[in-house]
Amino acid sequence: TITPNATPQITIAIANNGDETICAGESVTFNYTTVNGGGSPTFQWAIGSTPVGTGPTFTSATLANGDLVTCTMTSTVACANPSTVTSTAIS
């Protein structure tokens, strides 16, 4: 008898370094929290639709009003479906 494993649910959330207000030219760092990312997930940070980084964190001192920061993660967990998810945007 074969019993399939449940499909792992993949999630990612992002947050900045706690500042509600960011002044022009101020550096801000974003990091992630994930569920079922696996041992070596990959990350693609973006401002709007423009890719801006691939590490587990993203730092910028050039954000402008209205910019939307997101992170797309590709999980390395076996049987993940979907294996790629995108965070909710932070403005």
MOBELRA-V240039 format. One record per pair of residues at least 6 apart in sequence whose C-alpha atoms are under 8 Angstrom apart, sorted by the first residue. I is the first residue (numbers start at 0). J is the second residue. D is the distance in Angstrom with one decimal. If there is no record, write none. Layout:
I & J & D
I & J & D
//
This chain:
6 & 78 & 6.1
6 & 79 & 5.9
6 & 80 & 6.6
7 & 35 & 6.9
7 & 76 & 7.7
7 & 78 & 6.9
7 & 79 & 5.2
7 & 80 & 7.1
8 & 34 & 7.5
8 & 35 & 6.8
8 & 79 & 6.8
8 & 80 & 7.3
9 & 33 & 7.5
9 & 34 & 5.7
9 & 35 & 5.3
9 & 36 & 6.7
9 & 74 & 7.3
9 & 79 & 7.0
9 & 80 & 7.8
9 & 81 & 7.4
9 & 82 & 7.0
9 & 83 & 7.8
9 & 84 & 7.0
10 & 33 & 5.5
10 & 34 & 5.2
10 & 35 & 7.1
10 & 36 & 7.8
10 & 84 & 6.6
10 & 86 & 7.7
11 & 31 & 6.6
11 & 32 & 5.7
11 & 33 & 4.3
11 & 34 & 6.6
11 & 70 & 8.0
11 & 71 & 8.0
11 & 72 & 7.2
11 & 84 & 7.0
11 & 85 & 6.8
11 & 86 & 5.4
12 & 31 & 5.6
12 & 32 & 5.2
12 & 33 & 6.4
12 & 86 & 5.2
12 & 87 & 6.8
13 & 29 & 6.6
13 & 30 & 5.6
13 & 31 & 4.3
13 & 32 & 6.3
13 & 69 & 7.5
13 & 70 & 7.2
13 & 86 & 6.5
13 & 87 & 7.5
13 & 89 & 7.7
14 & 29 & 5.5
14 & 30 & 5.7
14 & 31 & 6.4
14 & 89 & 7.6
15 & 27 & 6.6
15 & 28 & 5.5
15 & 29 & 4.2
15 & 30 & 6.4
16 & 27 & 6.5
16 & 28 & 5.5
16 & 29 & 6.2
16 & 30 & 7.8
21 & 27 & 7.5
23 & 60 & 7.7
23 & 61 & 7.4
23 & 62 & 7.6
23 & 63 & 7.5
24 & 60 & 5.1
24 & 61 & 5.9
24 & 62 & 7.8
25 & 60 & 5.2
25 & 61 & 7.7
26 & 58 & 6.7
26 & 59 & 5.4
26 & 60 & 4.1
26 & 61 & 7.7
27 & 58 & 5.5
27 & 59 & 5.6
27 & 60 & 6.3
28 & 56 & 6.9
28 & 57 & 5.6
28 & 58 & 4.2
28 & 59 & 6.6
29 & 56 & 5.7
29 & 57 & 5.1
29 & 58 & 6.2
30 & 55 & 6.7
30 & 56 & 4.7
30 & 57 & 6.7
31 & 55 & 7.1
31 & 56 & 7.1
35 & 74 & 7.0
35 & 76 & 6.4
36 & 72 & 7.6
36 & 73 & 7.3
36 & 74 & 4.5
36 & 75 & 6.3
36 & 76 & 6.4
37 & 74 & 5.7
37 & 75 & 4.7
37 & 76 & 4.7
38 & 75 & 6.5
38 & 76 & 7.6
39 & 74 & 7.5
39 & 75 & 6.2
40 & 72 & 6.6
40 & 73 & 5.6
40 & 74 & 4.8
40 & 75 & 5.5
41 & 53 & 7.2
41 & 54 & 7.7
41 & 55 & 8.0
41 & 72 & 5.6
41 & 73 & 5.2
41 & 74 & 6.9
42 & 52 & 7.9
42 & 53 & 5.0
42 & 54 & 6.0
42 & 55 & 6.3
42 & 70 & 6.6
42 & 71 & 5.6
42 & 72 & 4.6
42 & 73 & 6.6
43 & 50 & 6.7
43 & 51 & 7.5
43 & 52 & 5.9
43 & 53 & 4.6
43 & 54 & 7.3
43 & 70 & 5.5
43 & 71 & 5.1
43 & 72 & 6.5
44 & 50 & 5.9
44 & 51 & 5.6
44 & 52 & 5.0
44 & 53 & 6.0
44 & 54 & 7.9
44 & 57 & 6.9
44 & 68 & 7.2
44 & 69 & 5.8
44 & 70 & 4.3
44 & 71 & 6.4
45 & 51 & 5.1
45 & 52 & 7.0
45 & 67 & 8.0
45 & 68 & 5.7
45 & 69 & 5.4
45 & 70 & 6.2
46 & 66 & 6.2
46 & 67 & 5.4
46 & 68 & 4.6
46 & 69 & 6.6
47 & 66 & 6.5
47 & 67 & 5.2
47 & 68 & 6.4
47 & 69 & 7.5
64 & 90 & 7.8
65 & 90 & 6.0
66 & 90 & 5.6
67 & 88 & 5.6
67 & 89 & 5.5
67 & 90 & 4.6
68 & 88 & 5.3
68 & 89 & 5.2
68 & 90 & 6.4
69 & 85 & 6.9
69 & 86 & 5.6
69 & 87 & 6.4
69 & 88 & 4.8
69 & 89 & 6.7
70 & 85 & 5.7
70 & 86 & 5.5
71 & 83 & 6.9
71 & 84 & 5.6
71 & 85 & 4.1
71 & 86 & 6.3
72 & 83 & 5.5
72 & 84 & 5.5
72 & 85 & 6.3
73 & 82 & 5.6
73 & 83 & 4.2
73 & 84 & 6.7
74 & 82 & 5.3
74 & 83 & 6.2
75 & 82 & 7.5
76 & 82 & 7.8
//
